[in-house]
Amino acid sequence: MRSRLLRSLTASALAVGLAAATAPPASATPQAARAGAGTQRAQLLRLARNLVDAGAPGVIVRVDDGAGRPVEIAEQAAWTRRDHPLQAGDEFRMGSNTKPMIATLVLQLAAEGRLALGDPVEKWLPGQVPGGEAITLRMLLNHTSGLFDYTEDPAIRPSILGKDRRRWTQAELLALGVKHDPLFAPGTRWSYSNTGYAAIGAVLEKVTGARLADLVRDRIARPLRLHHTYYPVGSAWRGPYARGYEPDADHMPAEVPAGFRDFAGPRHHGHVDVSGNDLAWGGAAGAVVSTTQDWSRFYTALMSGKLLPAAQLAQLRTTVPVDAEHPDGPGYGLGIQTGTGPCGTFWGHDGGVPGYLTTTLTDRAGGRTATVLIATEFWAEFEADPKIAEAAHALQNAVTCTMFGKPVPAAQAG
């Protein structure tokens, strides 16, 4: 569940050229606007198909440029159709896109005076985090705590592969991470750590006395009528869902270490269907299930101030640099990232868990949103398939520009 959004949508976006930053003329006629929208849809469809042809089992895209006519696309490899005809409205695992939602819960409680971002983790989880007196809730949320990432511990690997179906608690995930030495002194650097969100999950349950599943349901999903968004308490899906796949051991790219080469699940066509595997190991860092339409509604509500008062929304958008040598570059706020490409400044997150690689984007006010799902993940975790990577970056860059109402870069329009 490591973050790739800032790397893939800023560094690679620079290569698409400044032509992508030119918006359609303001005087365009409605007919021209419709024609332009049709061209953009055709281009995105072509790029999604290119990604499937490069080896992705399936792709879902949804882009809303704020003009009221979202583009929705679902493309899949022929061999996956016997499992499930992929639809743009299917549920899928959000991975680390869970983090903006978890951060929202913390900020809601802060607005209610039930906790404070400056609280040391020791206040809420006494004795559970070594050095917890110096680590604040804010540091956990913006990845400046210095805590080791529990997903790097070999003990979690059987769960990631779907071989161990134990129901990890937030406390157990936290303990797995903090048994390792910290990476740096709290607040001195930035390093992505899922352990920080395991701690946040434990704090949320301690403060409220409720399960994370209930907090997501009662404070976010129900008020926003997100009918396909939930924090799962098992491996079962609630609605039609996108199947997620990984190569089987015989077809796994050589770059992938041996310990990550044998997933549990039904096998066919050189792949393992991992969509039935339990994501309890993701916890508050990455367990939420949603759909492209639900996530668009969530981002719009979040960034427009419907979920948070102005003071807490400002805290959410207060960022720290992810690269100390480039303080004006990409930044990370409270559960959300930001960066600037040729077509505009985006906010959002990404998520990667077996079978599901997602990128979600919005603008500062939440009026524009976009989501890309790729139904496989480990090729990206180890950068093992350059064909898929190149096609994925082309699609993501085109989606970003489409979200901002800008032309798809000529070099990637197909």
Residue pairs with C-beta under 8 A, 6 or more apart in sequence:
1 95
1 96
1 151
1 194
1 282
1 285
1 286
1 351
1 352
1 353
2 96
2 149
2 151
2 192
2 352
2 381
3 96
3 192
3 337
3 349
3 350
4 350
4 352
4 380
5 337
5 339
5 348
5 349
5 350
5 359
6 322
6 330
6 332
6 337
6 339
8 350
8 359
8 392
8 393
8 396
9 339
9 341
9 346
9 359
9 361
9 396
9 397
9 400
10 329
10 330
10 339
10 340
10 341
12 393
12 397
13 341
13 342
13 343
13 397
13 400
14 341
14 342
16 341
16 342
16 397
16 401
16 409
16 411
16 412
17 342
17 409
17 410
17 411
18 342
19 407
19 409
19 410
20 342
20 343
20 397
20 401
20 406
20 407
20 408
20 409
20 410
21 342
21 343
21 344
21 406
22 406
22 407
23 404
23 405
23 406
23 407
24 32
24 33
24 36
24 405
24 406
24 407
28 36
33 67
37 67
37 69
37 71
40 71
40 402
40 407
40 408
41 71
41 73
43 398
43 408
43 413
43 414
44 61
44 63
44 71
44 73
44 395
44 398
44 399
44 402
44 408
45 73
45 75
46 413
46 414
47 391
47 394
47 395
47 398
47 408
47 412
47 414
48 59
48 61
48 73
48 75
48 395
49 75
50 391
50 394
50 395
50 414
51 59
51 75
51 374
51 388
51 391
51 392
51 394
51 395
52 58
52 59
52 75
52 76
52 77
53 391
54 385
54 387
54 388
54 390
54 391
55 376
55 379
55 385
55 387
55 388
56 77
56 374
56 375
56 376
56 388
56 391
56 392
57 76
57 77
57 79
57 80
57 243
57 244
57 245
57 271
57 375
57 376
58 74
58 75
58 76
58 77
58 80
58 86
58 242
58 243
58 373
58 374
58 375
59 73
59 74
59 75
59 76
59 372
59 373
59 374
59 375
59 395
60 72
60 73
60 74
60 86
60 88
60 90
60 92
60 242
60 292
60 371
60 372
60 373
61 71
61 72
61 73
61 74
61 88
61 292
61 370
61 371
61 372
61 373
61 395
61 399
62 70
62 71
62 72
62 73
62 88
62 292
62 293
62 296
62 369
62 370
62 371
63 70
63 71
63 369
63 370
63 399
63 402
63 403
64 70
64 71
64 296
64 368
64 369
64 370
64 403
65 368
65 402
65 403
65 404
65 405
66 367
66 368
66 405
67 405
70 293
70 296
71 402
72 88
72 89
72 292
73 88
74 86
74 87
74 88
74 90
75 86
76 85
76 86
76 375
79 268
79 269
80 86
80 243
80 245
80 375
83 243
83 273
84 90
84 240
84 241
84 242
84 243
86 242
86 243
86 375
87 240
88 292
89 228
89 240
89 291
89 292
89 293
90 239
90 240
90 241
90 242
90 291
91 228
91 237
91 238
91 239
91 240
91 241
91 242
91 289
91 290
91 291
92 241
92 242
92 244
92 289
92 290
92 291
92 356
92 358
92 373
92 375
93 244
93 279
93 282
93 286
93 287
93 288
93 289
93 351
93 353
93 355
93 356
93 358
94 286
94 288
94 289
94 290
94 295
94 351
94 356
94 358
94 360
95 282
95 286
95 350
95 351
95 352
95 353
95 356
95 357
95 358
95 377
96 194
96 285
96 286
96 349
96 350
96 351
96 352
97 286
97 288
97 290
97 295
97 349
97 350
97 351
97 358
97 360
98 197
98 231
98 282
98 284
98 285
98 286
98 287
98 288
98 351
99 197
99 285
99 286
99 335
99 336
99 349
100 298
100 299
100 302
100 335
100 336
100 349
101 216
101 220
101 288
101 298
101 335
102 197
102 200
102 201
102 204
102 212
102 284
102 285
102 335
103 141
103 200
103 316
103 334
103 335
103 336
104 219
104 220
104 302
104 307
104 308
104 316
104 335
105 204
105 215
105 216
105 219
105 220
106 115
106 117
106 137
106 141
106 200
106 203
106 204
106 334
107 308
107 312
107 313
107 315
107 316
107 334
108 219
108 307
108 308
108 312
109 115
109 204
109 207
109 208
110 116
110 117
110 312
110 315
111 308
111 309
111 311
111 312
114 207
114 208
115 124
115 137
115 203
115 207
116 137
117 136
117 137
117 138
117 141
117 315
117 334
118 136
118 137
118 138
119 136
119 137
120 132
120 133
120 134
120 135
120 136
121 128
121 129
121 132
121 135
121 136
121 137
121 140
121 199
121 203
122 129
122 132
122 133
122 135
124 137
124 202
124 203
124 206
124 207
125 132
125 174
125 199
125 202
125 203
125 206
126 132
128 171
128 174
128 175
128 178
128 199
128 202
129 135
129 147
129 174
129 178
129 199
130 178
130 182
131 182
131 186
134 185
134 186
134 187
135 145
135 146
135 147
135 186
136 186
136 187
137 200
137 203
138 144
138 315
138 334
139 145
139 186
139 187
139 196
140 147
140 196
140 197
140 199
140 200
141 196
141 197
141 200
141 334
141 335
142 190
142 319
142 320
142 332
142 333
142 334
143 190
143 191
143 192
143 193
143 196
143 332
144 186
144 187
144 188
144 189
144 190
144 191
144 320
145 182
145 186
145 193
145 195
145 196
145 199
146 182
146 183
146 184
146 185
146 186
146 188
146 189
146 191
146 193
147 177
147 178
147 182
147 183
147 193
147 195
147 196
147 199
148 177
148 178
148 180
148 181
148 182
148 183
148 193
148 195
149 177
149 191
149 192
149 193
149 194
149 195
150 156
150 173
150 174
150 176
150 177
150 194
150 195
150 198
151 160
151 194
151 281
151 285
153 176
153 177
153 179
153 180
154 259
155 176
156 168
156 173
156 176
156 281
157 259
157 260
158 164
159 165
159 166
159 168
159 278
159 280
159 281
160 260
160 281
160 353
160 354
161 260
161 262
161 263
161 264
161 354
162 263
162 264
162 265
162 274
162 276
162 277
162 278
162 354
163 264
165 235
165 277
165 278
165 280
166 280
167 278
167 280
168 280
168 281
168 283
170 198
170 199
170 201
170 202
170 205
170 212
170 283
170 284
171 202
173 194
173 195
173 198
173 201
173 281
173 283
173 285
174 195
174 198
174 199
174 202
176 195
177 193
177 194
177 195
177 198
178 195
183 189
183 191
183 193
184 191
189 324
190 320
190 321
190 322
190 323
190 324
190 332
194 283
194 285
194 286
197 283
197 284
197 285
197 286
198 283
198 284
198 285
200 284
201 212
201 283
201 284
201 285
204 212
204 215
204 284
205 211
205 212
208 215
210 218
211 233
212 231
212 283
212 284
212 287
213 230
213 231
213 232
213 233
215 231
216 229
216 230
216 231
216 288
217 230
217 231
220 226
220 229
220 298
220 307
221 227
221 229
221 230
224 294
224 297
224 298
224 301
224 306
224 307
225 297
226 290
226 294
226 297
226 298
227 239
227 294
228 238
228 239
228 289
228 290
228 291
228 294
229 288
229 289
229 290
229 291
229 294
229 295
229 298
230 238
230 288
230 289
230 290
231 287
231 288
231 289
232 279
232 287
232 288
232 289
234 278
235 276
235 277
235 278
235 279
237 275
237 289
238 289
241 275
241 289
242 275
242 356
242 373
242 375
243 273
243 275
243 355
243 375
244 273
244 274
244 275
244 354
244 355
244 356
244 375
244 376
244 377
245 271
245 272
245 273
245 274
245 275
245 355
245 375
245 376
246 252
246 263
246 271
246 272
246 274
246 354
246 355
246 376
246 377
246 378
247 253
247 270
247 271
247 272
247 376
247 378
247 379
248 262
248 263
248 267
248 270
248 271
248 272
249 261
249 262
250 270
251 270
251 271
252 260
252 261
252 378
253 379
253 382
253 384
253 385
254 384
255 382
255 383
255 384
256 378
256 381
256 382
256 384
257 382
260 378
260 381
260 382
263 272
263 274
263 277
263 354
264 272
264 274
264 277
265 272
265 273
265 274
265 275
265 276
265 277
266 272
266 273
266 276
267 273
273 355
274 354
274 355
275 355
277 354
277 355
279 286
279 287
279 353
280 287
282 353
286 351
286 353
290 298
292 371
292 373
295 360
295 369
295 371
296 369
296 371
299 348
299 360
299 362
299 366
299 369
300 306
300 362
300 366
300 367
300 369
301 307
301 366
302 308
302 313
302 316
302 366
303 313
303 347
303 362
303 363
303 364
303 365
303 366
304 365
304 366
304 367
305 313
308 316
315 333
315 334
316 333
316 334
316 335
316 336
317 333
317 336
317 338
317 347
317 364
318 333
318 334
319 331
319 332
319 333
319 338
320 331
320 332
320 333
321 327
321 328
321 329
321 330
321 331
322 329
322 330
322 331
322 332
322 337
323 329
323 330
329 339
330 337
330 338
330 339
330 340
331 337
331 338
331 339
332 338
335 349
336 347
336 348
336 349
337 347
337 348
337 349
338 345
338 346
338 347
338 348
339 345
339 346
340 346
341 397
341 400
342 401
342 409
343 400
343 401
343 403
343 404
343 406
344 363
344 400
344 404
344 406
345 363
345 364
346 361
346 362
346 363
346 400
346 403
347 361
347 362
347 363
347 364
348 359
348 360
348 361
348 362
349 360
350 357
350 358
350 359
350 360
351 357
351 358
351 360
352 358
352 377
352 380
352 381
353 377
354 377
354 378
355 375
355 376
355 377
356 373
356 374
356 375
356 377
357 373
357 374
357 376
357 377
357 380
357 392
358 371
358 372
358 373
358 374
359 370
359 371
359 372
359 396
359 399
360 369
360 370
360 371
361 369
361 370
361 371
361 399
361 400
361 403
362 368
362 369
362 370
363 403
363 404
368 403
368 404
368 405
369 403
370 399
370 400
370 402
370 403
372 392
372 395
372 396
372 399
374 380
374 388
374 392
376 388
378 384
379 385
379 388
379 389
380 388
380 389
380 392
383 389
394 412
397 409
397 412
398 408
398 409
398 412
398 413
401 407
401 408
401 409
402 408
407 413
